[in-house]
Amino acid sequence: MSRSLVGRPVLRIASGQGFWGDLQRAPIDQARNGPIDVLVMDYLAEVTMSIMQKQKLRNSEMGYARDFVEVCTELAPDIVERGFKIISNAGGVNPVACAEAIVEGARQRGATGLKVAVVTGDDLLDNLDNLLADGVELKHMETGQPLREVRDQIVSANAYLGAGPIVEALEMGADIVVTGRTTDTGLTLAPMIHAFGWDVKDWDRMAAGTVAGHILECGAQSSGGNFTDWQTVPNMAGIGFPIVEARPDGTFTVTKHDGTGGLVNRGTVSEQLLYEIGDPTDYITPDVVADFTSIHLEDE
């Protein structure tokens, strides 16, 4: 049975996937090895979008992460019994087809009554020429090259959506939210906004939730999987994926399920914070621009 996230003093958000092809058992373990409120799964690197688009061009029913459907099918009875939510951008370039496959899989498992929401609107491919005709240059963010010079090479074109549409889906009672190109961080920020009733112009809380999302977005990297001192990480083969215990004031604790391998400490979290961020004072998302130099970490 679906349970509301609203009003909880602590929200346990678990990472179950850091990229398409990540450890397939991880989301199952996250859901079954201890209590969680939300399972977030990130599938989309930029090149992944092109791969999925090529799949869809060959077969209009494809273009999403099919292994995500397998996970949702497996966990459908668990969601019905325990009421946690699943949020993922596994819909790729075909989130509607992904959601339909999840519904069918849940029916086959006898898990009825689940609400599956779809977030659309990120796909700009059919509107590119109109944007260019209107004078929108869509310049390359590093080289400044205008898109019109490479228009004939474009296979997919997607805007990064933020947390807002996911929040709306959760407010409508969704148990599983499937999106296309939503930001990695938005998957985690959205349930915090929903559960704690945050004002989306409360920039400090938006930034805090975004930082939490950045820590979770790469799967086990923040729990020792990408640690420089890898030899100090116990039981790497049985690594536990990270969990954020978020609070209404924006503070949060990074942890993992008891009895799992891996390591969560100031070092592992710090290295993930530095991963793929560019200018640390200017971490740009559709929701907020976060200043990573203001983050305070301490071991508990």
C-alpha positions, 0 to 999 in steps of 0.5 A, a space after each residue: 500500500 502506498 504511504 505518504 512521505 509527507 511530514 517525516 522527520 527523516 527521509 531515507 533515500 537509497 541509491 540503487 544505480 549509478 549508470 546503465 549497466 551498474 550492479 543489477 542486484 544493488 537496487 534489490 539489496 537496497 530495498 530488502 536489506 533494511 528500511 528505505 523510503 525512496 529508491 533512486 536510480 540514475 541510468 543516463 550518461 550523455 552518450 547513453 541518450 544517443 544509444 537509446 535513441 538509436 535503439 528507438 529508431 530501429 524499434 519504436 517500442 525501445 529507447 529505455 533501460 529494460 533492466 530497470 523494468 526487470 527491477 521494478 517487476 521484481 520489487 513490485 510486491 515489495 512496494 505494495 507491502 512496504 510503500 517505498 517509492 522508486 524514482 528513475 530517469 531510466 525512461 531515456 528517450 521513451 519513458 511512456 513505453 518504459 512505464 507501460 512495460 512496468 505496469 505489465 510486469 507488475 500485473 504479472 507479479 500480481 501487484 495491483 494498485 501501483 501508480 506509475 507516473 511518467 515525466 515527459 517534455 525533455 525531448 527537443 529533437 522535433 523542435 530543434 529546427 524551430 528553435 534555430 529558426 527563432 534565433 536560438 543558437 544552442 552554442 556548445 557550452 565549451 567551444 561556443 560552436 553553434 548547433 546549426 553547424 552540426 545539425 545534420 549529425 544530431 541524433 538526440 536532443 534533450 533538455 535537462 529537467 529538474 525536480 519539479 515534475 517529479 514533485 508533482 508526480 509524488 503529490 499525485 500519489 505516484 509509487 514509481 516515477 519514470 522520467 527521461 533526461 532528468 538531472 541525476 541530482 533532481 531524482 534525490 532533491 524531488 522527494 525532499 521537496 515533497 516530503 518536507 514541503 520546501 519552498 523551491 526558492 529556498 536556495 540553501 535547501 535546494 542546494 543541500 538536496 542537490 548536494 545529497 543527489 550528487 553524492 547518491 547519483 553515482 551508485 557505490 562510488 560514495 560508499 568506497 567503490 571509487 575510493 583512492 585508498 581502495 585497499 582500505 575498503 572492506 568486502 568490495 565485492 559485497 559493497 553496499 550502495 549509499 543511503 542519505 538520511 535527510 532532515 527538514 533543515 537540509 542537513 543529512 547523513 550518508 550511510 549504508 545498510 548494516 552488514 554490507 561491504 564498502 566504506 562510508 567516511 569523510 574521504 569516500 564522500 569527499 571524493 564523490 563530491 569532487 567527481 565531475 563538478 567543474 567549477 566547485 562554486 558553480 554547480 549548475 542544475 535546473 533547480 539551483 546553482 550550488 556552491 560546493 566550497 560551502 559544504 561542511 562534512 564531519 565523520 559520525 
